[in-house]
């Protein structure tokens, strides 16, 4: 439960950072941060699914 909440916060912060990199023109940072954000959001969605429904 606590890890899922932490992952949601980290996902939001990583997405926010990727968007900041895009706004400031940092293309390599946007690409690397965007890939990290997408991966982290995917893992977070799987964790939320596991918390609510359960993977068996």
PyMOL commands that set and color helices and strands:
alter all, ss='L'
color gray80, all
select helices_A, chain A and resi 2-24+27-52
alter helices_A, ss='H'
color red, helices_A
deselect
rebuild
show_as cartoon
